[in-house]
């Protein structure tokens, strides 16, 4: 079993959130990058970035960066950098 599995699969985890987290960790989300393999062109719905990948969706998108700040902003000791 992978070292990250205990972080994702735990007794009180909400099944749909756990499943999405599991897909994200395994890079199996249906992002624009994966859909392009099937001939479907899909850009980021939040910012219009033509190369929507897992990393873009969770870490590089300006919209999701503001969501991260809203969720964990008070926990950060330093000012957050959108370039991580």
Secondary structure as the mmCIF struct_conf table of DSSP 4:
data_model
#
loop_
_struct_conf.conf_type_id
_struct_conf.id
_struct_conf.beg_label_comp_id
_struct_conf.beg_label_asym_id
_struct_conf.beg_label_seq_id
_struct_conf.end_label_comp_id
_struct_conf.end_label_asym_id
_struct_conf.end_label_seq_id
TURN_TY1_P TURN_TY1_P1 UNK A 3 UNK A 4
HELX_RH_AL_P HELX_RH_AL_P1 UNK A 5 UNK A 8
BEND BEND1 UNK A 9 UNK A 9
TURN_TY1_P TURN_TY1_P2 UNK A 11 UNK A 12
HELX_RH_AL_P HELX_RH_AL_P2 UNK A 15 UNK A 25
TURN_TY1_P TURN_TY1_P3 UNK A 26 UNK A 27
BEND BEND2 UNK A 29 UNK A 29
HELX_RH_AL_P HELX_RH_AL_P3 UNK A 32 UNK A 36
TURN_TY1_P TURN_TY1_P4 UNK A 37 UNK A 39
TURN_TY1_P TURN_TY1_P5 UNK A 45 UNK A 47
BEND BEND3 UNK A 50 UNK A 51
HELX_RH_AL_P HELX_RH_AL_P4 UNK A 54 UNK A 55
HELX_RH_PI_P HELX_RH_PI_P1 UNK A 56 UNK A 60
HELX_RH_AL_P HELX_RH_AL_P5 UNK A 62 UNK A 72
HELX_RH_3T_P HELX_RH_3T_P1 UNK A 73 UNK A 75
BEND BEND4 UNK A 77 UNK A 78
TURN_TY1_P TURN_TY1_P6 UNK A 82 UNK A 83
#
